[in-house]
Amino acid sequence: MIMSASLLGTAVVLCAVGGMLMLTRPLTRILLGAVIAGNGINLLVLSATGAAGAAPLLYGVPHRRITDPLPQAIALTAIVITLATTAFLLAMAYRSHQLTGTDEVHDDLEDRRVFLRAEVMGQRAELREEYRAEPARTRQDRARYRQEHRRLRARLRADRALQARGRDAGGDLWHDVLGADPEDYVNDRNDDRGAAG
């Protein structure tokens, strides 16, 4: 099986560009990256079959000259999956833009909270070990230890307060999870978001 170097190079470049775009935060770039990487993979699969052969349904053709239909079926399946992924990412980008005004994917608050708590607990453990390792603790050492301990506790409390302020739940589970439609904002007199929501 002979593979064209130009097709292989094009497929590798498309997959690399698609992969780089999928590692960014905006959903439109992720969408473009998925489409470009899908095209690169399809090109790689189709170019791996080698040169074109005879049609497989004709009688009297030697088996060595028949084109293998499996890569074409795989590429066709990949095209359908890429289409479904594109539709899903378009819907996500549209809904994100409708709710937040941007399609950028933000950090998950719970993940940040777990990471911060683990980091603060690690710093507390280091501080405790350092304090216990000192043989003769002076009053200044105790004051420094308490001050550092208070600073770490204040950091956790500030993060909890920030998350409590960040929650914007209206009490309607359907709207909190999926988001209300703009027509609902216009009809709701109590909502201060108005028609711009």
C-alpha atoms as a printed R data frame, in Angstrom:
    type eleno elety resid chain resno       x       y       z
1   ATOM     1    CA   MET     A     1   0.000   0.000   0.000
2   ATOM     2    CA   ILE     A     2   1.448   3.330  -1.099
3   ATOM     3    CA   MET     A     3   0.418   6.484   0.739
4   ATOM     4    CA   SER     A     4   0.775   9.962  -0.691
5   ATOM     5    CA   ALA     A     5   3.171  12.113   1.360
6   ATOM     6    CA   SER     A     6   1.281  15.291   0.513
7   ATOM     7    CA   LEU     A     7  -2.034  13.821   1.717
8   ATOM     8    CA   LEU     A     8  -0.355  12.533   4.864
9   ATOM     9    CA   GLY     A     9   1.213  15.952   5.535
10  ATOM    10    CA   THR     A    10  -2.110  17.702   4.945
11  ATOM    11    CA   ALA     A    11  -3.904  15.314   7.303
12  ATOM    12    CA   VAL     A    12  -1.273  15.822  10.016
13  ATOM    13    CA   VAL     A    13  -1.467  19.614   9.683
14  ATOM    14    CA   LEU     A    14  -5.282  19.566   9.829
15  ATOM    15    CA   CYS     A    15  -5.255  17.342  12.913
16  ATOM    16    CA   ALA     A    16  -2.641  19.537  14.623
17  ATOM    17    CA   VAL     A    17  -4.533  22.761  13.885
18  ATOM    18    CA   GLY     A    18  -7.802  21.186  15.019
19  ATOM    19    CA   GLY     A    19  -6.205  19.928  18.224
20  ATOM    20    CA   MET     A    20  -4.743  23.346  19.024
21  ATOM    21    CA   LEU     A    21  -8.099  25.032  18.434
22  ATOM    22    CA   MET     A    22  -9.877  22.520  20.688
23  ATOM    23    CA   LEU     A    23  -7.528  23.428  23.570
24  ATOM    24    CA   THR     A    24  -8.750  27.049  23.689
25  ATOM    25    CA   ARG     A    25 -11.618  28.418  25.779
26  ATOM    26    CA   PRO     A    26 -14.116  29.962  23.302
27  ATOM    27    CA   LEU     A    27 -16.703  27.448  22.092
28  ATOM    28    CA   THR     A    28 -16.595  28.741  18.501
29  ATOM    29    CA   ARG     A    29 -12.890  27.915  18.296
30  ATOM    30    CA   ILE     A    30 -13.552  24.507  19.853
31  ATOM    31    CA   LEU     A    31 -16.247  23.976  17.208
32  ATOM    32    CA   LEU     A    32 -13.885  24.942  14.382
33  ATOM    33    CA   GLY     A    33 -11.194  22.718  15.881
34  ATOM    34    CA   ALA     A    34 -13.547  19.722  16.003
35  ATOM    35    CA   VAL     A    35 -14.559  20.226  12.366
36  ATOM    36    CA   ILE     A    36 -10.971  20.699  11.151
37  ATOM    37    CA   ALA     A    37  -9.665  17.718  13.155
38  ATOM    38    CA   GLY     A    38 -12.547  15.583  11.854
39  ATOM    39    CA   ASN     A    39 -11.662  16.481   8.280
40  ATOM    40    CA   GLY     A    40  -8.004  15.713   8.961
41  ATOM    41    CA   ILE     A    41  -8.832  12.285  10.377
42  ATOM    42    CA   ASN     A    42 -11.131  11.504   7.437
43  ATOM    43    CA   LEU     A    43  -8.368  12.490   5.022
44  ATOM    44    CA   LEU     A    44  -5.903  10.314   6.925
45  ATOM    45    CA   VAL     A    45  -8.232   7.299   6.840
46  ATOM    46    CA   LEU     A    46  -9.020   7.696   3.138
47  ATOM    47    CA   SER     A    47  -5.418   8.318   2.126
48  ATOM    48    CA   ALA     A    48  -4.307   5.228   4.083
49  ATOM    49    CA   THR     A    49  -6.247   3.016   1.646
50  ATOM    50    CA   GLY     A    50  -3.706   3.706  -1.084
51  ATOM    51    CA   ALA     A    51  -4.378   4.185  -4.777
52  ATOM    52    CA   ALA     A    52  -7.888   3.885  -6.171
53  ATOM    53    CA   GLY     A    53  -8.822   0.434  -7.413
54  ATOM    54    CA   ALA     A    54 -11.646  -1.099  -9.371
55  ATOM    55    CA   ALA     A    55 -15.251  -1.047  -8.154
56  ATOM    56    CA   PRO     A    56 -15.917  -4.007  -5.832
57  ATOM    57    CA   LEU     A    57 -19.248  -4.988  -7.404
58  ATOM    58    CA   LEU     A    58 -17.997  -5.813 -10.902
59  ATOM    59    CA   TYR     A    59 -17.518  -9.494 -11.758
60  ATOM    60    CA   GLY     A    60 -14.267 -10.734 -13.150
61  ATOM    61    CA   VAL     A    61 -12.059  -8.258 -11.276
62  ATOM    62    CA   PRO     A    62  -9.177  -9.772  -9.302
63  ATOM    63    CA   HIS     A    63  -9.410  -9.259  -5.547
64  ATOM    64    CA   ARG     A    64  -6.077  -7.452  -5.489
65  ATOM    65    CA   ARG     A    65  -7.441  -4.626  -7.670
66  ATOM    66    CA   ILE     A    66 -10.647  -4.009  -5.681
67  ATOM    67    CA   THR     A    67 -10.843  -0.924  -3.457
68  ATOM    68    CA   ASP     A    68 -11.377  -1.737   0.190
69  ATOM    69    CA   PRO     A    69 -14.808  -0.324   1.191
70  ATOM    70    CA   LEU     A    70 -14.095  -0.372   4.961
71  ATOM    71    CA   PRO     A    71 -12.153   2.950   5.143
72  ATOM    72    CA   GLN     A    72 -14.879   4.629   3.098
73  ATOM    73    CA   ALA     A    73 -17.534   3.341   5.508
74  ATOM    74    CA   ILE     A    74 -15.469   4.512   8.480
75  ATOM    75    CA   ALA     A    75 -15.043   7.961   6.906
76  ATOM    76    CA   LEU     A    76 -18.783   8.173   6.207
77  ATOM    77    CA   THR     A    77 -19.533   7.280   9.822
78  ATOM    78    CA   ALA     A    78 -17.000   9.862  11.023
79  ATOM    79    CA   ILE     A    79 -18.677  12.531   8.868
80  ATOM    80    CA   VAL     A    80 -22.039  11.799  10.503
81  ATOM    81    CA   ILE     A    81 -20.495  11.905  13.998
82  ATOM    82    CA   THR     A    82 -18.725  15.195  13.177
83  ATOM    83    CA   LEU     A    83 -22.030  16.647  11.988
84  ATOM    84    CA   ALA     A    84 -23.746  15.673  15.260
85  ATOM    85    CA   THR     A    85 -20.857  17.085  17.315
86  ATOM    86    CA   THR     A    86 -20.969  20.300  15.306
87  ATOM    87    CA   ALA     A    87 -24.700  20.689  15.932
88  ATOM    88    CA   PHE     A    88 -24.223  20.057  19.662
89  ATOM    89    CA   LEU     A    89 -21.353  22.558  19.969
90  ATOM    90    CA   LEU     A    90 -23.299  25.157  17.971
91  ATOM    91    CA   ALA     A    91 -26.245  24.789  20.350
92  ATOM    92    CA   MET     A    92 -23.927  25.101  23.367
93  ATOM    93    CA   ALA     A    93 -22.201  28.188  21.956
94  ATOM    94    CA   TYR     A    94 -25.525  29.825  21.101
95  ATOM    95    CA   ARG     A    95 -26.984  29.141  24.547
96  ATOM    96    CA   SER     A    96 -23.841  30.318  26.305
97  ATOM    97    CA   HIS     A    97 -23.819  33.513  24.256
98  ATOM    98    CA   GLN     A    98 -27.504  34.024  24.976
99  ATOM    99    CA   LEU     A    99 -27.064  33.637  28.753
100 ATOM   100    CA   THR     A   100 -23.679  35.218  29.430
101 ATOM   101    CA   GLY     A   101 -22.967  37.343  26.368
102 ATOM   102    CA   THR     A   102 -19.832  35.332  25.567
103 ATOM   103    CA   ASP     A   103 -19.092  31.824  24.400
104 ATOM   104    CA   GLU     A   104 -15.991  31.409  26.556
105 ATOM   105    CA   VAL     A   105 -15.911  28.371  28.834
106 ATOM   106    CA   HIS     A   106 -15.228  29.424  32.427
107 ATOM   107    CA   ASP     A   107 -13.657  27.399  35.208
108 ATOM   108    CA   ASP     A   108 -16.021  25.282  37.240
109 ATOM   109    CA   LEU     A   109 -16.534  26.872  40.660
110 ATOM   110    CA   GLU     A   110 -16.642  23.555  42.480
111 ATOM   111    CA   ASP     A   111 -13.346  22.453  40.928
112 ATOM   112    CA   ARG     A   112 -11.723  25.723  41.948
113 ATOM   113    CA   ARG     A   113 -13.118  25.364  45.449
114 ATOM   114    CA   VAL     A   114 -11.806  21.802  45.862
115 ATOM   115    CA   PHE     A   115  -8.394  22.843  44.524
116 ATOM   116    CA   LEU     A   116  -8.221  25.876  46.826
117 ATOM   117    CA   ARG     A   117  -9.229  23.812  49.862
118 ATOM   118    CA   ALA     A   118  -6.560  21.197  49.098
119 ATOM   119    CA   GLU     A   119  -3.963  23.930  48.608
120 ATOM   120    CA   VAL     A   120  -4.860  25.660  51.888
121 ATOM   121    CA   MET     A   121  -4.853  22.354  53.789
122 ATOM   122    CA   GLY     A   122  -1.413  21.565  52.378
123 ATOM   123    CA   GLN     A   123  -0.105  24.968  53.442
124 ATOM   124    CA   ARG     A   124  -1.608  24.457  56.917
125 ATOM   125    CA   ALA     A   125   0.110  21.086  57.238
126 ATOM   126    CA   GLU     A   126   3.457  22.582  56.185
127 ATOM   127    CA   LEU     A   127   3.005  25.451  58.633
128 ATOM   128    CA   ARG     A   128   2.141  23.032  61.461
129 ATOM   129    CA   GLU     A   129   5.165  20.832  60.714
130 ATOM   130    CA   GLU     A   130   7.437  23.847  60.570
131 ATOM   131    CA   TYR     A   131   6.067  25.169  63.856
132 ATOM   132    CA   ARG     A   132   6.425  21.805  65.611
133 ATOM   133    CA   ALA     A   133   9.960  21.297  64.282
134 ATOM   134    CA   GLU     A   134  11.270  24.380  66.066
135 ATOM   135    CA   PRO     A   135  12.715  23.283  69.430
136 ATOM   136    CA   ALA     A   136  12.419  26.600  71.281
137 ATOM   137    CA   ARG     A   137   9.340  28.531  70.247
138 ATOM   138    CA   THR     A   138   9.303  32.181  71.166
139 ATOM   139    CA   ARG     A   139   6.350  34.479  71.494
140 ATOM   140    CA   GLN     A   140   7.109  35.906  68.043
141 ATOM   141    CA   ASP     A   141   7.034  32.430  66.523
142 ATOM   142    CA   ARG     A   142   3.611  31.757  68.065
143 ATOM   143    CA   ALA     A   143   2.290  35.122  66.854
144 ATOM   144    CA   ARG     A   144   3.599  34.462  63.344
145 ATOM   145    CA   TYR     A   145   2.024  30.981  63.356
146 ATOM   146    CA   ARG     A   146  -1.362  32.342  64.482
147 ATOM   147    CA   GLN     A   147  -1.225  35.160  61.931
148 ATOM   148    CA   GLU     A   148  -0.447  32.743  59.101
149 ATOM   149    CA   HIS     A   149  -3.194  30.380  60.298
150 ATOM   150    CA   ARG     A   150  -5.712  33.269  60.329
151 ATOM   151    CA   ARG     A   151  -4.625  34.308  56.837
152 ATOM   152    CA   LEU     A   152  -5.285  30.826  55.473
153 ATOM   153    CA   ARG     A   153  -8.684  30.658  57.215
154 ATOM   154    CA   ALA     A   154  -9.587  34.108  55.848
155 ATOM   155    CA   ARG     A   155  -8.659  32.935  52.351
156 ATOM   156    CA   LEU     A   156 -11.129  30.045  52.581
157 ATOM   157    CA   ARG     A   157 -13.842  32.301  54.005
158 ATOM   158    CA   ALA     A   158 -13.318  34.870  51.246
159 ATOM   159    CA   ASP     A   159 -13.691  32.155  48.626
160 ATOM   160    CA   ARG     A   160 -16.915  30.902  50.238
161 ATOM   161    CA   ALA     A   161 -18.306  34.443  50.317
162 ATOM   162    CA   LEU     A   162 -17.371  34.974  46.665
163 ATOM   163    CA   GLN     A   163 -19.157  31.791  45.658
164 ATOM   164    CA   ALA     A   164 -22.223  32.719  47.695
165 ATOM   165    CA   ARG     A   165 -22.415  36.070  45.905
166 ATOM   166    CA   GLY     A   166 -21.811  34.381  42.562
167 ATOM   167    CA   ARG     A   167 -24.885  32.184  42.783
168 ATOM   168    CA   ASP     A   168 -27.696  33.812  40.881
169 ATOM   169    CA   ALA     A   169 -30.552  31.393  41.402
170 ATOM   170    CA   GLY     A   170 -34.063  32.646  40.962
171 ATOM   171    CA   GLY     A   171 -35.766  29.659  42.557
172 ATOM   172    CA   ASP     A   172 -37.217  28.301  39.322
173 ATOM   173    CA   LEU     A   173 -35.284  25.078  38.721
174 ATOM   174    CA   TRP     A   174 -36.135  24.945  35.006
175 ATOM   175    CA   HIS     A   175 -34.774  28.461  34.395
176 ATOM   176    CA   ASP     A   176 -31.794  28.007  36.721
177 ATOM   177    CA   VAL     A   177 -30.618  24.858  34.949
178 ATOM   178    CA   LEU     A   178 -31.576  25.554  31.337
179 ATOM   179    CA   GLY     A   179 -31.999  29.316  31.368
180 ATOM   180    CA   ALA     A   180 -35.103  31.262  30.505
181 ATOM   181    CA   ASP     A   181 -35.957  32.309  27.006
182 ATOM   182    CA   PRO     A   182 -35.736  36.037  26.187
183 ATOM   183    CA   GLU     A   183 -39.534  36.182  25.810
184 ATOM   184    CA   ASP     A   184 -39.844  35.113  29.466
185 ATOM   185    CA   TYR     A   185 -37.660  38.047  30.514
186 ATOM   186    CA   VAL     A   186 -39.969  40.486  28.734
187 ATOM   187    CA   ASN     A   187 -43.098  38.984  30.309
188 ATOM   188    CA   ASP     A   188 -41.621  38.822  33.819
189 ATOM   189    CA   ARG     A   189 -42.078  42.194  35.517
190 ATOM   190    CA   ASN     A   190 -40.066  41.218  38.599
191 ATOM   191    CA   ASP     A   191 -36.990  40.272  36.639
192 ATOM   192    CA   ASP     A   192 -34.483  43.117  36.476
193 ATOM   193    CA   ARG     A   193 -32.690  41.666  33.455
194 ATOM   194    CA   GLY     A   194 -35.363  42.966  31.095
195 ATOM   195    CA   ALA     A   195 -35.448  42.154  27.415
196 ATOM   196    CA   ALA     A   196 -31.667  42.223  27.081
197 ATOM   197    CA   GLY     A   197 -31.289  38.873  28.954
